[in-house]
Amino acid sequence: MRLLFLLDAAKDRPSDVQRLVAYDYLLVHSGDVENGPQSLHPAVPFRGTEFLIKRDLIQDGLAQIFARELVDKIFDKTGISYRGNALTTAFCSLMTSHYATELRLRAEWVILNFSSLSNVDLSNYMNENVGHWGAEFDRQTALNQLEL
């Protein structure tokens, strides 16, 4: 579902799997980004590792939504990428819950703030920051153990 909201917000800009992995993390943990909106999901310990293990899940999700014609698959000289289509928009518009509204807002924020980055720059940004996201729990755990 989150991929659909991201691809809908991206309009005609295709995204490869690695970009979508980064976007998905930023979508649910937007509060990790300086001046980002409040995160949709709780700030759990070691959440930065989500970025490192999501690729297979994202690929499986893309296969499912592509099979239902909710996204387009694009083959070009750089590889395979995905783009939203009219069905993406129509499907997302059916989602009207509070969570869906917040998801839509975060997806638009992700695209506004990160779509202009090249794949290399986005990858560098994620790699530079992912180790810090969730690390505040490591420090707190260490402090708690010292108090014993």
N, C-alpha and C positions, 0 to 999 in steps of 0.2 A: 504494500500500500504506500509506504513512504516513497518508494521509487517513482510511483505514479505521480505523486504530488511534486516531487523534484523535477521530473521530466516535463510535467505540465507547466511549472513555473519557468523552466528553461526555454519554453516556446520552441523555436526552430533550431536551437543550438544543440547539436548532438553531444553526448557524453559517453566516454568509454567506461569500462568496468571500474578501473582504478579511480577515476574521477567520481563515479557514483559511490564508491566505498567511502571516499573522503566526504562527499556531500552528505551521505547518510549519517556519518558520525557527527558532523557539524549541525545537522538538522536536529538531532535529539539532544545534543550536548552543547547547544549554542552559548550557554552561559560560560563555557570554558574559554570562549574567545573574548578578548578584551573589548568591552563596550557592546557585547552581544546581548541579545534578549535572554530572558530567563530560560533555562533548559527545560525541555519537555519531560525528560526522564530524570530520575534522581541521580545525584552525584555520588555514585557508588565507588568504592575503592578500586583501583586498577582499571578504571574505565578506558584508559588510553589503549589498553590491549585489545579492546573491541575493534579498533581500527586495523589491527594486525591480523585478525582472524575472520573478518567478515566477508572476504572475497568470495568464498564458495557459496555462502548464503545469498549474497547479492547475485551471483551468476544463476543460481537456482531460481531466485525470484524473477529475474529477467526472462528466463526461459518460460516460466509460467505465464507472465503477462504478455510476452511475445506470442505464445501459442494461442492466446485469446484475442490477438490482434489489437491489444491495448497500447502497444508501442510499435515503432518501426525500427528495424535493424538496418544499419547502413554499413556497407562494405566499401572501404576505400584504401588508398595507399598506406594509411597509417594503421589500419586494422579494422576492428569491428566496433561500432558505437551504436548508441540507441537514442531515439528521438521520440518525443511525444507526438501524438496525432489528434485528430478530432475526437476519437473514442476515448483518449486519455482525458481530455478536458470534460467530455460528457460524463465519464465515469466519476471523476473527482467531484464534479458538481452535485452528484447524488449524495455525497458524504456531507452531512450537515451537523454532525455532533460538535460539541465544544472542542473535543480533541482534534477533529478534522479541521476546524477553523484555525486552531493554533498551529496545526501541522502546515496548513496552507500559508499562514503568515511566516513561519520559520523557513519554509521552502523558498518563498520569495526573497527573504533576507539572505539565505545562502547564495542564491543565484545573483542577487544584486552585489554581494560582497566578494564572491569568489569566482564567478564565471569568467571574469576578465583575466584571471591568472592563467598562464600557460600550464600545460600538464606538469612540466618540470618545476615551475614555481609553486604550484599547488602541492606537489609531492614534497618539495623542500619545506614548505610551511608546515605540513602535517608532521614530517619527520623531526623537525626542530621542536615542535610543541608536544607531540604525543606522549613523550616521556614525563612531562610535567603534569599532564591532566590526570588527576586522581592520585597524584603523589602526596598531596596534603594529608591523606590518610596514613601513608607510610610514616610520616613524621609524628602524627598523633599516636599511632600505635607504639612507636619507639618511646615516646614520652610516657605513655601509660605503663609500659613495662618497667621504666625506670622508677616509677612511683611504688612499685611492688616492693 
